[in-house]
Amino acid sequence: MSYAILRNKNYKKENLAGLYKHNERKNTHYSNKNINKEISKNNYSIKKCNTTYQKAIKNLIQKYNMKNRITKQTNLICEFIITSDKEFFERIGEKETKRYFETAYKFVANYKNLGEDFIISARVHIDEETPHLHLDFVPVVHKTDKTGKEIYKIACSEYWKGKDSYARLQDNFYSYMTKAGFNLERGNTKNNEHIDIERLKQLTNYEVQQYEKKSIQKEKPLETNNIELLQKQNRRVINNFNTLSNQYVKIRNNVYMIQKINKKLQEENKKLKSKNDNLIEENYKMQKEIYHLKDYISKTYEYISVLINLPIKSIKKMIDNFCTEFKERL
């Protein structure tokens, strides 16, 4: 079963130029080796940004007379990455894939009364392994002043107000997409052990840095016969050794933990892949059988039509009436 996937990341002013270049494929080189530049021309916009993201935000501030105090720490853009798995898009085809992203776009425009005007850009990338939508919007909240006049304010923290705001977003997105006719599954949010890989990387990297700091602080050899100085030097060396030893134990434990998590994830992924492959095979067999049954029924109607010299439509109507009467008797 495929999942309805929506992930969010917030961006400050300093990130906007790089974000714009990536989404619009303005860069010459990319660190992501999965990008196939030869088909980048097939990427398309559901909503195109005809200027830079920074200028687009400036235009919105002027248009809606926003009185925000913008600082370096202000989150100006929220970006949703909306997708599913590769097999899902291959199964539904190009036309339905386009409808999937257009439906997701409508969801975001209406969610929390955001409004389509505050969506800066909605760009579909199909030049990577799995199609996905980069949807960038300004987190604007709608309020009223004392006179009842509507005012607009860029407030990322208010847009995401509440501890369960992200979970509610996921629930609403899943509900919206399934009602639109997409056969998807909502990820399990309860009793689900999830550890952020980036956090583990940062944690391990921090310990490595501390280890390296201690390692480069080498003691210079003392050329003296003073027993007191030598003893002091010895105590310092022992303390440094103990510190380094503790740091090593922490790094080793973190590595073991990552390896354990990775092994568990690989096993789960293998099981899910096997289950998914079986479901696809069963679905294929059922569709094939349905096709044969439809063909058989169609040919049966034709044969009966020839035998009793009646149009196929009349025969079908007679059978439908019989089935209806039979159900009523039951």
Secondary structure, DSSP 8 states (H G I E B T S, - for coil): --B-EEEEEEEEGGGHHHHHHHHTT--S--S-TT--GGGGGG-EEEE--SS-HHHHHHHHHHHTT------TT-EEEEEEEEE--HHHHHHHHHHHHHHHHHHHHHHHHHGGG--GGGEEEEEEE-SSSS-EEEEEE--EEEEE-TTS-EEEEE-HHHHT-STTHHHHHHHHHHHHHHHTT---B----SS-----HHHHHHHHHHHHHHHHHHHH----------HHHHHHHHHHHHHHHHHHHHHHHHHHHHHHHHHHHHHHHHHHHHHHHHHHHHHHHHHHHHHHHHHHHHHHHHHHHHHHHHHHT--HHHHHHHHHHHHHHHHHH-
